Amino acid sequence: MSRKELYNKVKELGAADAIKAKFGDNFTRVSNANLEDFLRGFGKKTTPAKKVTKATTKETKGTGSAVVKLLSILQTKKVITAKEAEEVAEVL
């Protein structure tokens, strides 16, 4: 992928914060190879996490379901990552 394609993909997936967390720097300063590897894995990690969150919502009652709903909203608005939402859901 070209650098421009990588930047567009990062913006499309909303992965800028996750890249900064992993590499400790803005995505514009991460090498092409590292960005490509990260983005390949990023798309795969978000899909299963959403399924886990939905399954947990059906199984949980009361206060727990409110927390799961909040996690889902935060994840949709890209405030937290799918992995973070999954970690919190596992604790419930």
N, C-alpha and C positions, 0 to 999 in steps of 0.2 A: 504494500500500500504506500501511496505517497504521503508526505507529511500533511498535506491539506486534507486528504481522505481520513487520516487518523484523527485530526482535529475535529472534523465533522462527526466522526463516529463517537468520539468522546462526548461531544455536546449532545448528540442524539440520544445516547444512553444515559446521560447525566452522571458520568463516571468521574468527573473532575475531582470531587472530594475524596472518592475512594482511591484514586491514583495518588493524591497528595498524602493520604494516610499511609499508603503502602510504601511509596518511594521517598516521602519526606520533602517533596518539592512539587511545584506547579507542573501540570502535565506538559506545558510547553518546553520544559527543560529535561524531560525524560526522553531517552533514546527511542528511535523508531522500533527497534527490536523489542524493547521492554514494553512499549505501548501496545504493540501487536499481540504479544503474549498475554498481557493483562486483559486486553479487550476480548480475546478469544475465551478466556476463562470467566470474564465478567458476565457475558451473556448467558453462559451455562449455569452460573451460580444463582442468578436472580430468578430463573424460572422455577426450579424446585422449591425455593424458599417461599414463593407465593402459594404454592400448593400446600405446604406444611401449615402456613398461617390460616388458610381457609379450612383445612381439616381440623385444626385446633379450635377454630371458632365454633364449629358444630358440636364439638365434644365438651366444651367448657360452658359452665352456667354461672350466673350471678356476676360478681365483681370481676372474675377472670375473663368473662366474655367482653366486658367493657374494656379491659386492658388490651385484649386481642384486637378489638375494633380500633382502638387508638393506635396500636402498632400498625395496623393496615393503613390507616389514614396517613400516619407519619411516613410510612414507606412509599405510598403513592405520591406524596408531596416531596419526596426525595430529601426528607429531613434526616432519616436514618436509612442505613443500607439494609438489604434483604437479609444479610448475615446477622446483623444486629437484631433485627426483628425476630429471626429464628431463634437466636440465643435467649432472648427474653421469653419467647413462647415456650421454650423447653423448660424453663424454670417453673412456669405455671403448671 
